[in-house]
Amino acid sequence: MSETDVKARASKKYVRTFIFSMRTGTPIEKLHVVTKVFMIVVLSTLTLYMFDIPVSRGGPDFIGLGLLLVLVFSLLAISRTAKYLVNSYLVLSIPVILAQFFWWLFFSESLPGAKMTFYLWPGFFPIGVSTLVFVGTFVLVYFKTRSITVSLAPAVLLWWFTIMPSVLAHSSLATWIKFPLGGTYSFSLPQWSAYIGFAKALGYAILIYTSFLFLLTTRDVEIGGALRQLRVSFRKAFFVMLMFRNLNTILLDYESIRMAQIARASSVIRSGILSRMKDLAYVSIPLVATMIRRSTEMGVALYARGFEASKGMTNYKETKRLSGVDYSIMALLIAFLIYEVILGHSITTLFGR
Amino acid sequence: MSVLEVNGFWWKYRSYVGAENPYTLKDLSFKVNKGEFFGIIGPSGAGKTTLCYALTGIIPHVFNVPYGKEREHIKGEIKLFGQTLTKVEAVKDEKTGKTTDKIVGMKQTAPRAGLLLQDPENQFLRMDLLHEISFGMEMLQLPESEIERRAKDALEVVGLGNLWPIADLVHPNDLSGGQKQRAAIASFIALRPELLVLDEPMSNLDPEGKLSIIQAIDRIRNDFDITIIVVEHNPEVIQKYADKVLALNNGQAIAYGTAEEVYSQQKLFEENGLYASDIARIGWQSGLTCKGRVPFTVDEMVEACECKPEPFLKDIEDYKPDETAEEIISIKNLDFSYEDGTQALKNVNFTIRKGEYLGLIGQNGAGKSTVSKVISGLYKKFQGEAKVMGQNLRDKKVIQKIPCYVGYVFQNPDSQIFMRKVYDEVAYGLKNLKVPQQEIDQRVNEALKSVGLLAKIEEDPMFLGKGEKRRLTVASILAMNPKIMIVDEPTTGQDFRMSEDIMTLLEDLNKSGTTILAITHDMTLVSEHTKRVIVMHEGTVLYDGSTRGFFANEDLLQKSGIIPPLAVRLSHAYMKKHPSSPCLLNAKEWTTALEKMDIK
């Protein structure tokens, strides 16, 4: 390679991936896609196992999970893709992770040492005066405000106060039919719940961000090449490749369509969740129209380049060999898997909790 | 020797819902000889793209016909390289002995024939340029060394040789408009085709980009002895390069012959709404001739003009902006950089006042779209000062209200139509602004009336024609009563009548008080309609002033990389002989000038 070629390559700092782009020349770029897939599988197995270690055996491997999360974020940082995650999906993933946390915080009565702290639910869904109060309040406020969030709040509050006093809850005046919801639920905060909740939240964060790591750092040629190495026919490999490649195109289309929507005042007046969801649904009309046009023309392009009649495909810089780094990473992951799952150790207990 | 022979060919697409489709191609017959440059012209919906599909076997192999109905959908025959490409024949089944109609002919035309579509983005199949170019060769199972050699050569031929070292890192969609088109051409050149069919390869490109593409196509025709078939609106290209021209309308051939034969038929162009060159239009209007026909080139026109006495039209007033009018947009020391560090705008300054109709021009990547996205509040991370109606765009509250002041009509109508009813589409923005229902009804009606779509108020926008969709997008912005309307490439992909239609509409809107900023590569449009231009070049404002002042200045034109329209080039050629004559901008001014000369 000549000096100018080297310079030209050095000036190209980012390369497009399935979603957004990653920095060139990083160790992540050099990893084989098989290693990345292997990493997702092992990390997911580990995660699912680590947050489910029963309390009798010391509980979730809290520190182990933390380490895995640090590992995933380091990989995102090395490939310089963390910023895309922060700008786009982090906001979406946080509520999911928090929901996990709170679910385990409150609905974990089976844990040892469960201590009832307060009472939330009578164990059935009441249909009667209380329901009428709920629906009535909601409808009335909704017609006034046209906002679901605003009308939900007073409806829940009123409903709460009409059913909660135990007299009303059990009287046939307030409740005509008791619609069972699977027994009595209780809000309890046993000593383990926050701990398990946190471990679960960590675990789901690892699962979500590992998948993103894959999408943020992989390109079509890697998938196609790996499938060829796995002896998948070139046609099938190509279609899998095309499907992933189109994620990137859809993302670009979405951005330009969303801009057209903003230009039509879709964000002028702060509106409720419903109208925001509606806006998102409206994007699908031009998005689908664009996708249909693209796919038709792609069919034409495939024919024009001889895909239909072709009997095989030359391997021109399509495949990549597994390197020493790939093998080492896989070996480390397997070792970790054996340590945690087969030998039943936990890093948290190692630190003496 | 003929490469392609079309004999009485008819085609209709299969219908998936309801009634049968009409024939898209009707009784076409013509020949294309080896090494020829063959031009196809015609208005939108004439069947040009369908013909390209038929000539390369995509019809009937990708767009197929229902079983047993072959004869209804296909009539006649197409021969490619001396063999039957498409024909319906009664074939006897050897096992059953039954005779059935079957489509016979070549199943695959690649790699001997290639087809380049209008939008190169839609035919990219890979995520890097290297594999995009090599894909067809991999399908042909060429050896690796041969693929590498040809891929490198192909990039050199189309003038993208500098991208070779990073070809495996560049995503084809990240190339500029002209580069994309050249990359798509390279992917076919590498296959060493004998015939290359190109469907409007130059729309979406700036004038210089157009020139470089056409020169690349002409060069490969000579270097590789390839036969070229090009669908193109631009009369200058066809007149200069095409050996033969076929004009289509409604699927039928309306003219077929040499470029000279076709382009001298005034009636044909006027009746069918075809693009004629400025020179031909001036010639037809003024009755000037050269070599016994209407002049085609600038030189021929200058020669024809010599029969007219001097002095030339002198009473042309230059445009002066109304300094007292209200400031709508004001931009000072504006800088903008993209996330990847590319600086798109450097120290940009300009003011737009109420009632102006101005053009924002410059090459692909000059910063036109970026600056207009800043003033419409879509790009927020800028440095410097940007004000709309005196309000600072740094203020979040102002940004949110921008759609009330600045209306942005995007380039592609398909990506900005959100509703399934014309009424709802126009009302969408108004509902977002919480306008009372009665007023919405009134504004929707008014907007649709001014774009001539009131009769279609209940229809689904998906089923509107190309030009109608364009007008609908204008109406949906118009209904929001913006102080300024930014129109991005209003005429791209539209035929002559549609372009005239939309430009007249914008002119009418301007006369009734709407300020209009048109971003465009179409210099004929700029010279005919705008009085002021802002010329962008590499992220800076190169010129801001009267359209005439810009087109008269040859140094500026060269620096900006903008190729002026034919009427302006005619003025330059004429001014060389008669330095006192003014720079006339368009066919209309030239015709008026020539008429006045007769009076003198």
HADDOCK unambig.tbl for C-alpha pairs under 7 A between the chains (distance, minus, plus):
assign (segid A and resid 5 and name CA) (segid B and resid 165 and name CA) 5.30 0.50 0.50
assign (segid A and resid 8 and name CA) (segid B and resid 165 and name CA) 6.71 0.50 0.50
assign (segid A and resid 8 and name CA) (segid B and resid 166 and name CA) 6.73 0.50 0.50
assign (segid A and resid 9 and name CA) (segid B and resid 165 and name CA) 6.54 0.50 0.50
assign (segid A and resid 9 and name CA) (segid B and resid 166 and name CA) 5.56 0.50 0.50
assign (segid A and resid 15 and name CA) (segid B and resid 169 and name CA) 5.69 0.50 0.50
assign (segid A and resid 15 and name CA) (segid B and resid 170 and name CA) 6.71 0.50 0.50
assign (segid A and resid 16 and name CA) (segid B and resid 171 and name CA) 6.41 0.50 0.50
assign (segid A and resid 220 and name CA) (segid B and resid 127 and name CA) 6.27 0.50 0.50
assign (segid A and resid 242 and name CA) (segid B and resid 125 and name CA) 6.95 0.50 0.50
assign (segid A and resid 245 and name CA) (segid B and resid 127 and name CA) 6.69 0.50 0.50
assign (segid A and resid 257 and name CA) (segid B and resid 415 and name CA) 5.39 0.50 0.50
assign (segid A and resid 257 and name CA) (segid B and resid 416 and name CA) 6.11 0.50 0.50
assign (segid A and resid 259 and name CA) (segid B and resid 378 and name CA) 6.84 0.50 0.50
assign (segid A and resid 260 and name CA) (segid B and resid 410 and name CA) 6.86 0.50 0.50
assign (segid A and resid 260 and name CA) (segid B and resid 416 and name CA) 5.58 0.50 0.50
assign (segid A and resid 263 and name CA) (segid B and resid 403 and name CA) 5.47 0.50 0.50
assign (segid A and resid 263 and name CA) (segid B and resid 407 and name CA) 6.75 0.50 0.50
assign (segid A and resid 263 and name CA) (segid B and resid 408 and name CA) 6.17 0.50 0.50
assign (segid A and resid 264 and name CA) (segid B and resid 403 and name CA) 6.13 0.50 0.50
assign (segid A and resid 264 and name CA) (segid B and resid 429 and name CA) 4.77 0.50 0.50
assign (segid A and resid 265 and name CA) (segid B and resid 403 and name CA) 5.27 0.50 0.50
assign (segid A and resid 265 and name CA) (segid B and resid 429 and name CA) 5.63 0.50 0.50
assign (segid A and resid 265 and name CA) (segid B and resid 432 and name CA) 5.80 0.50 0.50
assign (segid A and resid 265 and name CA) (segid B and resid 433 and name CA) 6.58 0.50 0.50
assign (segid A and resid 266 and name CA) (segid B and resid 429 and name CA) 6.98 0.50 0.50
assign (segid A and resid 266 and name CA) (segid B and resid 432 and name CA) 5.59 0.50 0.50
assign (segid A and resid 267 and name CA) (segid B and resid 400 and name CA) 6.57 0.50 0.50
assign (segid A and resid 268 and name CA) (segid B and resid 400 and name CA) 4.83 0.50 0.50
assign (segid A and resid 268 and name CA) (segid B and resid 401 and name CA) 5.62 0.50 0.50
assign (segid A and resid 268 and name CA) (segid B and resid 433 and name CA) 6.75 0.50 0.50
assign (segid A and resid 269 and name CA) (segid B and resid 433 and name CA) 6.79 0.50 0.50
assign (segid A and resid 282 and name CA) (segid B and resid 418 and name CA) 5.42 0.50 0.50
assign (segid A and resid 283 and name CA) (segid B and resid 418 and name CA) 6.49 0.50 0.50
assign (segid A and resid 285 and name CA) (segid B and resid 418 and name CA) 5.70 0.50 0.50
assign (segid A and resid 286 and name CA) (segid B and resid 414 and name CA) 5.93 0.50 0.50
assign (segid A and resid 286 and name CA) (segid B and resid 415 and name CA) 4.93 0.50 0.50
assign (segid A and resid 286 and name CA) (segid B and resid 416 and name CA) 6.51 0.50 0.50
assign (segid A and resid 286 and name CA) (segid B and resid 417 and name CA) 6.08 0.50 0.50
assign (segid A and resid 286 and name CA) (segid B and resid 418 and name CA) 6.05 0.50 0.50
assign (segid A and resid 287 and name CA) (segid B and resid 415 and name CA) 6.90 0.50 0.50
assign (segid A and resid 289 and name CA) (segid B and resid 414 and name CA) 6.99 0.50 0.50
assign (segid A and resid 290 and name CA) (segid B and resid 414 and name CA) 6.82 0.50 0.50
assign (segid A and resid 290 and name CA) (segid B and resid 415 and name CA) 6.91 0.50 0.50
assign (segid A and resid 294 and name CA) (segid B and resid 122 and name CA) 5.31 0.50 0.50
assign (segid A and resid 297 and name CA) (segid B and resid 122 and name CA) 5.97 0.50 0.50
assign (segid A and resid 297 and name CA) (segid B and resid 123 and name CA) 6.25 0.50 0.50
assign (segid A and resid 298 and name CA) (segid B and resid 122 and name CA) 6.11 0.50 0.50
assign (segid A and resid 298 and name CA) (segid B and resid 123 and name CA) 5.23 0.50 0.50
assign (segid A and resid 300 and name CA) (segid B and resid 58 and name CA) 6.58 0.50 0.50
assign (segid A and resid 300 and name CA) (segid B and resid 62 and name CA) 6.68 0.50 0.50
assign (segid A and resid 301 and name CA) (segid B and resid 123 and name CA) 5.13 0.50 0.50
assign (segid A and resid 304 and name CA) (segid B and resid 110 and name CA) 5.72 0.50 0.50
assign (segid A and resid 304 and name CA) (segid B and resid 114 and name CA) 5.78 0.50 0.50
assign (segid A and resid 304 and name CA) (segid B and resid 115 and name CA) 6.02 0.50 0.50
assign (segid A and resid 305 and name CA) (segid B and resid 110 and name CA) 5.76 0.50 0.50
assign (segid A and resid 305 and name CA) (segid B and resid 111 and name CA) 6.67 0.50 0.50
assign (segid A and resid 305 and name CA) (segid B and resid 136 and name CA) 4.85 0.50 0.50
assign (segid A and resid 306 and name CA) (segid B and resid 108 and name CA) 6.94 0.50 0.50
assign (segid A and resid 306 and name CA) (segid B and resid 110 and name CA) 4.97 0.50 0.50
assign (segid A and resid 306 and name CA) (segid B and resid 111 and name CA) 6.50 0.50 0.50
assign (segid A and resid 306 and name CA) (segid B and resid 136 and name CA) 6.37 0.50 0.50
assign (segid A and resid 306 and name CA) (segid B and resid 139 and name CA) 6.37 0.50 0.50
assign (segid A and resid 307 and name CA) (segid B and resid 139 and name CA) 6.10 0.50 0.50
assign (segid A and resid 309 and name CA) (segid B and resid 108 and name CA) 6.35 0.50 0.50
assign (segid A and resid 310 and name CA) (segid B and resid 139 and name CA) 5.53 0.50 0.50
assign (segid A and resid 310 and name CA) (segid B and resid 140 and name CA) 6.56 0.50 0.50
assign (segid A and resid 312 and name CA) (segid B and resid 139 and name CA) 6.33 0.50 0.50
assign (segid A and resid 312 and name CA) (segid B and resid 141 and name CA) 6.53 0.50 0.50
assign (segid A and resid 313 and name CA) (segid B and resid 138 and name CA) 4.94 0.50 0.50
assign (segid A and resid 313 and name CA) (segid B and resid 139 and name CA) 4.84 0.50 0.50
assign (segid A and resid 313 and name CA) (segid B and resid 141 and name CA) 5.34 0.50 0.50
assign (segid A and resid 314 and name CA) (segid B and resid 138 and name CA) 4.51 0.50 0.50
assign (segid A and resid 314 and name CA) (segid B and resid 139 and name CA) 6.78 0.50 0.50
assign (segid A and resid 314 and name CA) (segid B and resid 141 and name CA) 4.80 0.50 0.50
assign (segid A and resid 314 and name CA) (segid B and resid 142 and name CA) 6.54 0.50 0.50
assign (segid A and resid 314 and name CA) (segid B and resid 143 and name CA) 6.91 0.50 0.50
assign (segid A and resid 316 and name CA) (segid B and resid 138 and name CA) 6.99 0.50 0.50
assign (segid A and resid 316 and name CA) (segid B and resid 144 and name CA) 5.51 0.50 0.50
